[in-house]
Amino acid sequence: MRDYARAQKTATLLLKKHRVLTVARTGVAQGNAVRVAPTPYNTREELDRLIAALRQESGAFV
């Protein structure tokens, strides 16, 4: 991500529009990012929703 504010905005968009919980991160070795942490307890439907959201909002990650 270009900057932390953009990462925060993207995380908020994914939650409000797609009901996908992510976390904006900053300053890690590779810079700003939106972190997704699926678990073995996620359902197939939740993972499908994540994939659809990432495809639809892919422009936010450029």
C-alpha positions as a Markdown table, in Angstrom:
| # | Residue | x | y | z |
|---|---|---|---|---|
| 1 | Met | 0.0 | 0.0 | 0.0 |
| 2 | Arg | 1.2 | 3.5 | -0.7 |
| 3 | Asp | 0.6 | 4.8 | 2.8 |
| 4 | Tyr | -1.0 | 3.8 | 6.1 |
| 5 | Ala | -4.1 | 6.0 | 5.6 |
| 6 | Arg | -4.9 | 4.1 | 2.3 |
| 7 | Ala | -4.4 | 0.8 | 4.1 |
| 8 | Gln | -6.9 | 1.9 | 6.8 |
| 9 | Lys | -9.4 | 3.1 | 4.2 |
| 10 | Thr | -9.2 | -0.2 | 2.4 |
| 11 | Ala | -9.6 | -2.2 | 5.6 |
| 12 | Thr | -12.7 | -0.1 | 6.5 |
| 13 | Leu | -14.1 | -0.6 | 2.9 |
| 14 | Leu | -13.7 | -4.4 | 3.1 |
| 15 | Leu | -15.5 | -4.5 | 6.5 |
| 16 | Lys | -18.4 | -2.2 | 5.7 |
| 17 | Lys | -19.0 | -3.2 | 2.1 |
| 18 | His | -18.1 | -6.9 | 2.1 |
| 19 | Arg | -18.2 | -7.9 | 5.8 |
| 20 | Val | -14.6 | -9.0 | 5.6 |
| 21 | Leu | -12.5 | -8.3 | 8.7 |
| 22 | Thr | -8.9 | -7.2 | 7.9 |
| 23 | Val | -6.3 | -5.1 | 9.8 |
| 24 | Ala | -4.3 | -2.2 | 8.5 |
| 25 | Arg | -0.6 | -2.6 | 9.3 |
| 26 | Thr | 2.2 | -0.1 | 9.0 |
| 27 | Gly | 6.0 | -0.1 | 8.9 |
| 28 | Val | 6.6 | -3.9 | 8.7 |
| 29 | Ala | 9.6 | -4.9 | 6.7 |
| 30 | Gln | 7.7 | -4.4 | 3.4 |
| 31 | Gly | 5.8 | -1.2 | 4.5 |
| 32 | Asn | 2.1 | -0.6 | 4.8 |
| 33 | Ala | -0.4 | -3.5 | 4.2 |
| 34 | Val | -3.9 | -4.8 | 4.8 |
| 35 | Arg | -3.6 | -8.1 | 6.8 |
| 36 | Val | -6.0 | -10.9 | 6.2 |
| 37 | Ala | -5.9 | -13.9 | 8.6 |
| 38 | Pro | -8.2 | -16.7 | 7.7 |
| 39 | Thr | -8.4 | -19.6 | 10.1 |
| 40 | Pro | -9.4 | -23.2 | 9.9 |
| 41 | Tyr | -12.7 | -22.2 | 11.4 |
| 42 | Asn | -13.7 | -20.0 | 8.5 |
| 43 | Thr | -16.5 | -21.4 | 6.4 |
| 44 | Arg | -16.2 | -21.9 | 2.6 |
| 45 | Glu | -18.8 | -19.1 | 2.2 |
| 46 | Glu | -16.6 | -16.7 | 4.2 |
| 47 | Leu | -13.6 | -17.5 | 2.1 |
| 48 | Asp | -15.6 | -17.1 | -1.1 |
| 49 | Arg | -16.7 | -13.7 | 0.2 |
| 50 | Leu | -13.1 | -12.7 | 0.9 |
| 51 | Ile | -12.0 | -13.7 | -2.6 |
| 52 | Ala | -14.9 | -11.9 | -4.3 |
| 53 | Ala | -14.1 | -8.8 | -2.2 |
| 54 | Leu | -10.4 | -8.8 | -3.1 |
| 55 | Arg | -11.3 | -9.2 | -6.8 |
| 56 | Gln | -13.8 | -6.4 | -6.7 |
| 57 | Glu | -11.5 | -4.0 | -4.8 |
| 58 | Ser | -8.2 | -5.0 | -6.4 |
| 59 | Gly | -7.6 | -1.5 | -7.6 |
| 60 | Ala | -7.2 | -0.4 | -4.0 |
| 61 | Phe | -4.0 | -2.5 | -3.7 |
| 62 | Val | -2.1 | -0.8 | -6.5 |
